[in-house]
Amino acid sequence: MAVKSSKNILFSYRPGMSVFHQLPVWLKITAMFILQSIAFLLPVHLCLLLIAITVLAAFSAGFCIKEQLQDLKPCIYYALLLWTTGILTEISIQGTHTAFTKNLLYPMPADIILCIRLVLALQFASLFFHTTSSLALRQGLAAIETAIRSILPVSKVPAFTEIFSFFLMFIPMVFNIWDKIDFAWKARGGKNSIRRISILIPVLISLCAYEVCQISKAIRNRQYRKQAG
């Protein structure tokens, strides 16, 4: 049976003509960092309200509910990790001879609140990366850097825009590489198991390191050409 490759890679750019696609990139970058910080400070009921608003905003940008849920996969894995850790912690505190209770299966309220905040932060990041191309991201960072240098007497930081834009672009790049190797695994009849993770994670790290090396060489070559010119 043929395996279909996922077209909706997590946090990848998707062309469009929505309002969010056309917003100035410097504004989106600034808003993303501010909103993600606020997500971990606001009361829970306001976080839930912002989650609903962000869902509607993503719909207006052309992203269906399936695409939005796909970008929340990291939160699901993190929630499972918190839940498992909570159970092991309770067992270690109560002792191995303590009778098993149903309360152990319920996640802690603090963990639920943390996951709600994380969902909101991921929604902001998803909307940003899906509506901002790599070129636009670099140009926006360059505009922010130029504005800061024109106001404050800061010393020049070599290749700040290139380095920081590469840092932001590294997130969708990792998911892009994972999507490809996961598709290759399934195309060869591989199944979802612990063995899949143990085999694919080293491949992911190796390919990410290779991509970083190639981009680093490209950045150095560009700097050399600038200096020679």
C-alpha positions as CSV (number, residue, x, y, z in Angstrom):
1,M,0.0,0.0,0.0
2,A,1.4,3.4,-1.0
3,V,2.3,5.8,1.7
4,K,1.3,9.4,1.2
5,S,3.8,12.1,2.3
6,S,2.5,14.7,4.6
7,K,2.1,18.0,2.7
8,N,1.5,19.9,5.9
9,I,5.0,20.0,7.6
10,L,4.9,21.4,11.0
11,F,5.7,25.2,11.2
12,S,6.4,25.3,7.4
13,Y,5.6,28.4,5.3
14,R,2.4,28.2,3.2
15,P,1.9,30.8,0.6
16,G,-1.3,32.9,0.8
17,M,-2.8,36.4,0.4
18,S,-4.4,36.7,3.9
19,V,-4.0,39.7,6.2
20,F,-1.4,37.8,8.2
21,H,0.6,37.0,5.1
22,Q,0.8,40.7,4.2
23,L,1.6,42.1,7.6
24,P,5.1,43.7,8.0
25,V,7.5,41.0,9.1
26,W,9.1,43.1,11.7
27,L,5.6,43.6,13.3
28,K,4.9,39.8,13.3
29,I,8.3,39.0,14.8
30,T,7.8,41.6,17.6
31,A,4.3,40.4,18.2
32,M,5.2,36.8,18.3
33,F,7.8,37.2,21.1
34,I,5.5,39.5,23.1
35,L,2.5,37.2,22.8
36,Q,4.4,34.1,23.6
37,S,5.7,35.7,26.7
38,I,2.2,36.9,27.7
39,A,0.9,33.3,27.1
40,F,2.8,32.2,30.3
41,L,1.7,35.2,32.4
42,L,-2.1,35.6,31.7
43,P,-4.8,33.9,33.8
44,V,-6.0,30.6,32.4
45,H,-9.5,31.9,31.3
46,L,-7.8,34.6,29.2
47,C,-5.5,32.0,27.7
48,L,-8.6,29.9,26.7
49,L,-10.2,33.0,25.1
50,L,-7.0,33.8,23.2
51,I,-6.8,30.1,22.0
52,A,-10.3,30.5,20.5
53,I,-9.4,33.8,18.9
54,T,-6.2,32.4,17.4
55,V,-8.2,29.5,16.0
56,L,-10.4,32.0,14.2
57,A,-7.4,34.0,13.0
58,A,-5.8,30.8,11.6
59,F,-9.1,30.1,9.8
60,S,-9.1,33.5,8.3
61,A,-5.5,32.9,7.1
62,G,-6.6,29.8,5.2
63,F,-5.6,27.0,7.7
64,C,-8.2,24.3,8.4
65,I,-8.6,22.7,11.8
66,K,-6.6,19.6,10.8
67,E,-3.6,21.8,9.9
68,Q,-3.9,23.7,13.2
69,L,-4.1,20.5,15.3
70,Q,-1.1,19.1,13.5
71,D,1.1,21.9,14.8
72,L,0.0,21.0,18.4
73,K,1.6,17.5,18.3
74,P,4.7,18.7,20.4
75,C,2.2,19.7,23.1
76,I,0.6,16.3,23.1
77,Y,4.0,14.6,23.6
78,Y,4.9,17.1,26.4
79,A,1.5,16.5,28.1
80,L,2.1,12.7,28.1
81,L,5.6,13.3,29.5
82,L,4.2,15.5,32.3
83,W,1.4,13.0,33.0
84,T,3.8,10.0,33.2
85,T,6.2,12.0,35.4
86,G,3.4,12.9,37.7
87,I,2.4,9.3,38.2
88,L,5.9,8.2,38.9
89,T,6.4,11.0,41.3
90,E,3.2,10.1,43.2
91,I,4.2,6.5,43.4
92,S,7.7,7.4,44.7
93,I,6.2,9.7,47.3
94,Q,3.4,7.3,48.5
95,G,5.7,4.2,48.4
96,T,5.5,1.1,46.3
97,H,3.3,-0.7,48.9
98,T,0.6,2.0,48.8
99,A,-2.6,0.8,47.2
100,F,-3.2,2.0,43.6
101,T,-5.9,4.7,43.4
102,K,-7.7,6.3,40.4
103,N,-6.3,9.7,41.5
104,L,-3.0,8.6,40.1
105,L,-4.5,8.6,36.6
106,Y,-5.7,12.2,36.8
107,P,-3.2,14.8,35.6
108,M,-2.2,17.5,38.1
109,P,-4.0,20.9,37.7
110,A,-0.7,22.7,37.4
111,D,0.3,20.4,34.5
112,I,-3.1,21.1,32.7
113,I,-2.6,24.9,33.1
114,L,1.0,24.6,31.7
115,C,-0.3,22.6,28.7
116,I,-3.0,25.3,28.0
117,R,-0.3,28.0,28.0
118,L,1.9,25.9,25.8
119,V,-0.9,25.4,23.3
120,L,-1.4,29.1,23.1
121,A,2.3,29.7,22.5
122,L,2.5,27.0,19.8
123,Q,-0.5,28.6,18.1
124,F,1.3,32.0,17.9
125,A,4.4,30.3,16.6
126,S,2.4,28.3,14.0
127,L,0.6,31.3,12.7
128,F,3.9,33.2,12.4
129,F,5.9,30.5,10.6
130,H,3.0,29.5,8.3
131,T,2.6,33.1,7.0
132,T,6.3,34.2,6.9
133,S,8.8,32.9,4.3
134,S,12.5,32.5,5.0
135,L,13.4,35.5,2.8
136,A,10.7,37.7,4.5
137,L,12.0,36.6,7.9
138,R,15.5,37.7,7.1
139,Q,14.4,41.0,5.7
140,G,12.2,41.7,8.8
141,L,15.1,40.9,11.1
142,A,17.4,43.2,9.0
143,A,14.8,46.0,9.3
144,I,14.6,45.6,13.1
145,E,18.4,45.5,13.4
146,T,18.7,48.7,11.3
147,A,16.1,50.5,13.3
148,I,17.8,49.6,16.6
149,R,21.2,50.7,15.4
150,S,19.8,54.0,14.2
151,I,18.4,54.8,17.7
152,L,20.9,53.2,20.1
153,P,24.7,53.5,20.0
154,V,25.3,49.8,19.8
155,S,28.4,48.2,18.4
156,K,28.1,46.2,15.3
157,V,27.5,42.5,15.9
158,P,28.8,40.5,12.9
159,A,26.1,38.7,10.9
160,F,23.5,39.2,13.6
161,T,20.6,39.1,11.1
162,E,21.9,35.9,9.4
163,I,22.5,34.1,12.7
164,F,19.2,35.0,14.3
165,S,17.2,34.3,11.2
166,F,18.9,31.0,10.8
167,F,18.0,30.2,14.5
168,L,14.3,30.9,13.7
169,M,14.3,29.0,10.5
170,F,15.9,26.0,12.2
171,I,12.6,25.0,13.8
172,P,10.7,24.3,10.5
173,M,13.8,22.8,9.0
174,V,13.9,20.1,11.8
175,F,10.3,19.2,11.2
176,N,10.9,19.2,7.4
177,I,13.8,16.7,7.8
178,W,11.8,14.5,10.2
179,D,8.8,14.4,7.8
180,K,11.1,13.1,5.0
181,I,12.8,10.4,7.0
182,D,9.5,9.4,8.6
183,F,8.0,9.1,5.2
184,A,11.0,7.0,4.0
185,W,10.5,4.7,7.1
186,K,6.8,4.1,6.4
187,A,7.4,3.6,2.7
188,R,9.7,0.7,3.6
189,G,7.1,-0.9,5.7
190,G,8.3,0.5,9.0
191,K,5.8,0.6,11.9
192,N,5.3,3.0,14.8
193,S,7.4,1.6,17.6
194,I,10.2,2.3,20.0
195,R,12.6,0.8,17.4
196,R,11.4,3.5,14.9
197,I,12.4,6.3,17.3
198,S,15.7,4.7,18.2
199,I,16.6,4.4,14.5
200,L,15.3,7.7,13.2
201,I,16.5,10.1,15.9
202,P,20.2,9.5,15.1
203,V,19.4,10.0,11.5
204,L,17.6,13.2,12.3
205,I,20.5,14.5,14.3
206,S,23.0,13.6,11.5
207,L,20.9,15.3,8.8
208,C,20.3,18.4,10.9
209,A,24.0,18.7,11.6
210,Y,24.7,18.4,7.8
211,E,22.2,21.1,7.0
212,V,23.6,23.4,9.6
213,C,27.1,22.8,8.2
214,Q,25.9,23.6,4.6
215,I,24.1,26.8,5.7
216,S,27.1,27.9,7.8
217,K,29.4,27.5,4.7
218,A,26.9,29.5,2.6
219,I,26.9,32.3,5.2
220,R,30.7,32.4,5.4
221,N,31.0,32.5,1.6
222,R,28.5,35.4,1.5
223,Q,30.5,37.3,4.1
224,Y,33.7,36.7,2.1
225,R,32.1,38.0,-1.1
226,K,30.9,41.1,0.8
227,Q,34.4,41.8,2.2
228,A,36.0,41.2,-1.3
229,G,33.5,43.6,-2.9
